[in-house]
């Protein structure tokens, strides 16, 4: 893969795309989180120019220098480019900032679900405001372990809060899956990189726990197809599901314990996958 480059001051308006305005209920939730925690939340729409592999941010992006620092980190960018969005919490002086990175290069996969995407990321800031534990971010090649183990556990609480607030998260979750299944039908199983296997595990756990079959009739076929294609990931998903089963992750002590257990299982998957490459 070619190296990504952050454009810095090279901000062609045709490339840098400003994030759309938030729906009223999301703007209210954002303000609620900021007021309760004293933190600031900023949203940065990252455009990706595929021909040159250049990433850009609009000049008017709030807290742009903080976003830029992360977009100059090759390991962070590689993880970010595999997601639709990512939230990073960073302290700047005395103020905690939640930076919501939106991957504009993959917007066709959201199927128009921008507000649901931001709502999900606000959920991570909301849990931070409630002082829920998170895995310590480990910079470098294993950054994905911290990111995805945290996601797997936190998404349980975020899904419940979105449903309480009547924010429909299901279309966002299933939007890219049909394309993924079609691609799998047309290509043989590839030899997964460790972080790809970890990311796929997190995706699968989200589908298994967060997408009812009544909302997505293809769910059973998805499970069958992915299990046949990636048996090691299938084992990890079953193990992670068993770790989560019956655990009250609203309890912060239980939450911390489950995070550690999920992290260790993903670490084992990554090590096993790496040994086969």
C-alpha positions in Angstrom: 0.0 0.0 0.0 1.3 3.5 -0.8 1.9 5.8 2.0 -0.8 8.3 2.8 0.0 12.0 2.9 -1.8 14.7 4.8 -2.1 17.8 2.5 -1.5 20.3 5.3 -2.1 23.7 3.7 -2.9 22.3 0.3 -6.6 22.6 0.6 -8.3 22.6 -2.8 -12.0 23.3 -2.3 -12.9 20.6 -4.8 -11.3 18.1 -2.5 -11.9 19.3 1.0 -15.6 18.7 1.8 -17.2 20.2 4.8 -19.2 18.0 7.1 -23.0 18.4 6.7 -25.0 20.0 9.5 -26.1 17.7 12.2 -29.8 16.8 12.7 -31.4 18.8 15.6 -31.6 15.8 18.0 -27.9 15.0 17.5 -26.8 18.7 17.9 -28.7 18.6 21.2 -27.1 15.4 22.4 -23.6 16.8 21.4 -24.3 19.9 23.5 -25.6 17.8 26.4 -22.4 15.7 26.4 -20.2 18.8 26.3 -22.1 20.5 29.1 -22.1 17.4 31.3 -18.4 16.7 30.8 -16.8 20.1 30.1 -15.3 18.5 27.0 -15.5 19.8 23.4 -16.5 17.7 20.5 -15.4 18.5 17.0 -16.2 16.7 13.7 -13.6 16.6 10.9 -14.6 15.4 7.4 -11.5 13.7 5.9 -11.4 13.7 2.1 -9.3 11.1 0.4 -7.9 11.8 -3.1 -7.3 8.3 -4.3 -5.1 9.2 -7.2 -2.4 10.7 -5.0 -3.4 9.1 -1.7 -3.6 12.6 -0.1 -5.9 13.3 2.9 -7.4 16.7 3.3 -9.5 18.6 5.9 -11.5 21.8 5.2 -9.8 24.9 6.6 -12.8 25.7 8.7 -12.7 22.4 10.6 -12.9 23.1 14.4 -9.7 22.1 16.2 -8.1 21.4 12.9 -4.5 21.3 14.2 -5.4 18.4 16.6 -7.0 16.4 13.7 -3.9 17.1 11.6 -1.6 15.6 14.2 -3.3 12.3 13.9 -3.5 12.4 10.1 0.3 12.6 10.0 0.5 9.4 12.0 0.8 6.5 9.5 -0.4 3.8 11.9 -3.4 5.8 12.9 -4.3 6.6 9.2 -4.1 3.0 8.2 -6.6 2.0 10.9 -8.8 5.0 10.1 -9.0 4.2 6.4 -10.5 0.8 7.2 -13.4 2.5 9.1 -16.3 4.8 8.3 -15.5 7.0 11.3 -13.3 7.0 14.4 -13.4 9.0 17.6 -10.2 10.0 19.4 -10.1 11.7 22.8 -7.1 14.0 23.5 -6.4 16.5 26.2 -5.2 19.9 25.0 -4.3 22.0 28.0 -7.0 21.5 30.6 -9.8 20.7 28.1 -10.6 17.2 26.9 -11.4 17.1 23.2 -13.3 14.4 21.3 -12.2 14.4 17.7 -14.7 12.6 15.4 -12.9 11.7 12.2 -15.4 11.0 9.3 -13.9 9.0 6.4 -15.3 10.9 3.4 -13.5 8.5 1.1 -16.0 5.7 2.0 -19.2 7.7 2.1 -20.8 5.5 -0.6 -20.8 2.7 1.9 -22.9 4.6 4.4 -25.9 4.7 2.1 -26.8 8.3 3.2 -26.6 7.5 6.9 -24.4 10.4 8.0 -26.4 11.3 11.1 -26.5 7.7 12.3 -22.7 7.6 11.7 -22.2 10.7 13.8 -24.7 9.5 16.5 -22.6 6.3 16.9 -19.4 8.3 17.4 -21.2 10.6 19.8 -21.9 7.5 21.8 -18.2 7.0 22.3 -17.9 10.5 23.7 -21.0 10.0 25.8 -19.4 6.9 27.4 -16.2 8.8 28.0 -18.2 11.5 29.8 -19.7 8.8 32.0 -16.1 7.7 32.8 -16.5 4.2 31.4 -13.0 2.5 31.1 -11.4 2.1 27.7 -8.3 0.1 26.6 -5.1 2.0 26.7 -4.3 3.0 23.1 -1.2 1.3 21.9 0.4 3.2 19.1 2.1 1.1 16.4 1.1 -2.1 14.5 -1.1 -3.4 17.3 -3.2 -0.2 17.6 -6.1 -2.2 16.2 -6.3 -4.3 19.3 -7.1 -1.3 21.5 -9.5 0.2 19.0 -11.6 -2.9 18.2 -11.7 -4.5 21.7 -13.0 -1.1 23.0 -15.5 -1.0 20.2 -16.9 -4.5 20.7 -17.8 -3.8 24.3 -18.8 -0.1 24.0 -21.1 -0.8 21.1 -23.4 -2.7 23.4 -24.1 0.4 25.4 -24.1 2.7 22.5 -26.7 0.6 20.6 -29.0 0.7 23.7 -28.6 4.4 24.0 -29.3 5.1 20.3 -32.4 2.9 20.6 -33.5 4.8 23.7 -33.1 8.0 21.7 -35.0 6.5 18.8 -32.0 6.9 16.4 -32.1 4.1 13.9 -28.6 2.5 13.7 -29.5 -0.7 11.7 -29.4 0.7 8.2 -25.9 2.1 8.8 -24.7 -1.2 10.2 -25.9 -3.3 7.2 -25.3 -0.8 4.4 -21.8 -2.2 3.4 -22.5 -5.9 4.1 -24.3 -6.7 0.8 -21.4 -5.4 -1.2 -19.0 -7.3 1.0 -20.9 -10.6 0.5 -21.0 -10.1 -3.3 -17.2 -9.5 -3.3 -16.7 -12.7 -1.2 -18.8 -14.7 -3.7 -16.5 -13.5 -6.6 -13.1 -14.0 -4.9 -11.3 -16.8 -3.1 -10.5 -16.4 0.7 -7.5 -14.2 1.1 -4.7 -14.6 3.7 -5.8 -12.0 6.3 -3.4 -9.5 7.9 -3.7 -9.6 11.7 -5.5 -6.3 12.1 -7.8 -7.2 9.3 -8.8 -10.4 11.1 -9.4 -8.3 14.3 -11.5 -5.7 12.5 -13.5 -8.5 10.8 -14.2 -10.0 14.2 -15.5 -6.7 15.6 -17.7 -6.3 12.5 -19.1 -9.8 12.9 -19.8 -9.4 16.6 -21.6 -6.2 15.9 -23.8 -7.9 13.3 -24.4 -10.9 15.5 -25.4 -8.9 18.6 -26.8 -5.7 17.1 -28.7 -6.6 13.9 -31.8 -8.7 14.4 -32.7 -11.2 11.6 -36.1 -9.5 11.3 -34.3 -6.3 10.2 -31.9 -8.0 7.8 -33.1 -11.3 6.2 -29.6 -11.9 4.9 -28.1 -12.3 8.4 -28.0 -16.1 8.4 -26.5 -16.3 5.0 -23.9 -13.7 6.1 -22.9 -15.9 9.1 -22.7 -19.0 6.9 -20.6 -17.3 4.2 -18.1 -15.6 6.6 -17.8 -18.8 8.8 -16.8 -20.9 5.7 -14.4 -18.2 4.5 -12.7 -17.4 7.7 -12.9 -20.2 10.2 -10.3 -18.7 12.6 -12.3 -15.4 12.8 -15.4 -17.6 13.3 -13.8 -19.2 16.4 -12.8 -15.7 17.7 -16.3 -14.4 17.3 -17.8 -17.4 19.1 -15.3 -16.9 22.0 -15.9 -13.1 22.2 -19.7 -13.7 22.1 -19.3 -16.2 25.0 -17.2 -13.6 27.0 -20.0 -11.0 26.6 -22.9 -13.4 27.2 -24.7 -12.6 30.4 -22.3 -9.8 31.4 -23.8 -6.5 32.6 -21.4 -4.1 30.9 -23.3 -1.1 32.4 -21.4 -2.0 35.6 -18.0 -0.3 35.2 -16.1 -3.1 37.0 -17.6 -5.7 34.8 -17.0 -3.5 31.8 -13.3 -3.3 32.6 -13.0 -7.0 33.1 -14.8 -7.8 29.8 -12.6 -5.3 27.9 -9.5 -7.1 29.1 -10.9 -10.5 28.2 -11.9 -9.3 24.7 -8.5 -7.6 24.2 -6.7 -10.8 25.1 -8.8 -12.9 22.7 -8.2 -10.5 19.9 -4.5 -10.4 20.7 -4.4 -14.2 20.4 -6.2 -14.0 17.0 -3.7 -11.4 15.8 -0.8 -13.5 16.8 -2.2 -16.7 15.3 -2.9 -14.9 12.0 0.5 -13.3 11.9 2.2 -16.7 12.3 0.5 -17.9 9.2 1.6 -15.0 6.9 
